[in-house]
C-alpha cells in the first residue's frame, strides 16, 4: 500500500474521530438555542477550507509517525476549516444528516440534524426502545458543552440539552448521543473517554478555533 492510499484509509477512520471526537463532535449535545446563526456558519463552508483541514490532518499523521523523543507540535484548526471538513469530507451514517460546530472559550456548541428513522436501535434497554417509539423523521438538535481532554483521551461533557423547541430528560439525551455515536464508523461513545488519534495529548478550545497538542 503506497503512502497516499495508507493516508486515505487512516484519514477516513482517524480523521473522522478528530472530527467527531476531538471536536467534540457528535453531537447531539442537544443544548440551549445557540446565539449564532447556522445559516451564517453554513455560508462559510468551502472546498478551500476543507482542503486546509485535510492538510493539517496529514501533518498530524506525519508528525505522529516521524516524531522523535521530546518533540512537540501544536496545530491550529479554525471553525471554518472544521465545519468545511465535516460538511464536505466526512461520510456519516445516514442517521446524521448534518453537523455544524462553533467554538467559544473552553466550550463548544453544535447543531445537528438527526434522522430517527435511520437511527433505529437494537438495544434491549428501556430508554432506547422508548426513543424509537417516540421519535420519527428528522429533528434538529442544538447544544453546548465542554470537550474534556488530557493524557491522550477525550470526552464530551454536556452542559445543556434541547430537542427542536423542547427539552428532554438528561438520561434520554445521553441515550441519543450514545446511539448516534455508535452508528458511526468507527463506532464510539462521545460521552466516554476515548483515545485520541495521531498521538494527540489534548485539545484546547478557544473562540473560533481549537489548538491540538501532540
N, C-alpha and C positions, 0 to 999 in steps of 0.2 A: 504494500500500500504506500503510495507516494505521500509527501508531506501535505499537499493540498487536500487530498482525499481524507487523510487522517484528521486534518484540522476540521474539515467539513463535518465529519462524523462526530468529533468531540464538541464542535460548536453547537450542533443540534441538541446534544444532551446537556453539556455543561453550560453552554450559552443560555439555554432555557432556564437552568437553575439560577443563573445570576440574574436573569430577567424576572423570574418569579420568586426566587428565594432571597438573593442579595437585596433586591429592590423591594423586597417585602411582599412582593407581589402577592398574589392572588387574592386575593383579594377581596375579596369579598369581605373586606374589612368594612363591612357594612357600617358606615359611620354617619354622623350627622351631616346634613346637606352642606357640601363644601363651599367655601367662599370664593370659588373660582368657576369659570365657565368652561365646561368640557368642549364646547364648540371652538373656543379660542385655543385650547390645548390641541385639538384635532387639526386646526389650521396650521400648526407649527410642524406637523409631521412631514418629513421629506426623505427622499432616497439618499440625499447627500448626508443628512444627519444619521440615518440608519447605517450607511457605509462607514461613517466615523466611529460609530459604536462598535461595529464589527471589527474595525481595525484595532480598536482598543482592546477588545476581547482577545484578538490574536496576540496582542502584546502581552496580555496577562498569561496566556497559554505559553508563549515562547519563554517568558521570564520564569515561569514555574518549572519548566524543563531544564533551562540552562543556568539558573541562578547558582551562585557559589556561596559557600558558607559566609554568613554575615551580611550578604547583600539584601537590600530592601528596595522596594519600589512602591510609589503611590500613583494612582491613576484617577483622573477626574472625569466623571460622566455627567453631562448636563441633562436636564429634564427633557429637552427636545430630542437629544440623542436616544435616551431611554425609551421615550414614547414612540419615536420613529422605528426603533428596533422592534419593539413589541408589536407595533401595528403592521410592519412590512415583512419582518424576517422570522417571526416566531409562529410556529404552527401549533395552535391549541387543540385540545379535544373539542369537538363540536359543541359541548355544553357551555364553553366560554366564548361568547361572541366577540367581545372587545374588552380592552382594558386600557385605562389612561391613569397616569400617576402624576402627582405633584409633590414636591419636597419642601419642607419647612425645617427650621432648626430643631434637630433631634426628633422630627415627626414626619410621617408620610400620610398622604391622602390618596384615595383611589376611587375610581368609578368603573364598575364592570357591568356588562350585560350578560345575564345568565339564562340559558335556555333549559328550563327544568324538564322539558320533555326529553332532552338529550342526556340529562344528568342521571336520572334513574338511581336505583340503589339495590344492592344485593344483600345488604346487612340485615341481620335478624333483630337488631336493636329497635326499640320502640320509636325513638325520635326520627331516624331515617325513614322508617315506614310512614310516620305521620307527615314528614316533609314531602314525600312523593304523593301522598294523598291530598295535601293541602294546596300544592303549587303546580301550575302548568303554564306553558308558554314562556315567553321571555320577560324577565324583570330586571330593573336597574338596581344595583347595589352600590351604595356610596360609603366611604369610610375614612377613619383616621386612627392612627396608632403609632407605635414605635417599633423600629427594627432593632432588636437586641442582638448584638454580635460581639464575640470575643473568642480568642483562642481557637479560631478556625471554625466556629459554629455560629449559626444564626437562627433566629425565630422571630415571629411577629407577635407583638402584644397589642390586642385590640382595646382601644380606649372607649370608642363609641360605636353604636350599631344602629343601622336603619335599612329598611327594605321598602323600596319605592317611597311612598309618603308615610309609611307606618313604622313602628318599632316592633321588634320581635324579642322573645326571651333570649338571654345570652346563650343558654345551652343550645337552642335551635340555631342561632347564628354560627356557633362554633361547629355544629354538625354540617352546616352548609359549606363553611370554609374547608373543613377536612374533606368532605365529599368531592368538591371541585378539585382540590389539590391531588387527591388520589386518582383522579381520572386522567391526569396529565402524564406525559412521557419524558422523563421517568416520574412515577408517582411519588408524592411526598406529602407530609402534613405540615403546612406552613406554621402551625401553632406549636410544633415540637422542634427542639434544637436539632438542626441537621448540618452535616459538614459542608463547608463552602468549597466550591471548585477552585482550581488554579492555585492551591495553597494560600488562599486569602486568609489573613488573620482577622480582619474586621472591616466593617463598612460604616463610615460616618455620614450622617445625613445633614445637609445644610440647605438654606433657601435656594431652590432652582438647580441644585447639583448634589452629587454624592462623591465621596472620596473612598477609593478602595485601597486597602493597605495589604501588601504582600511581604 
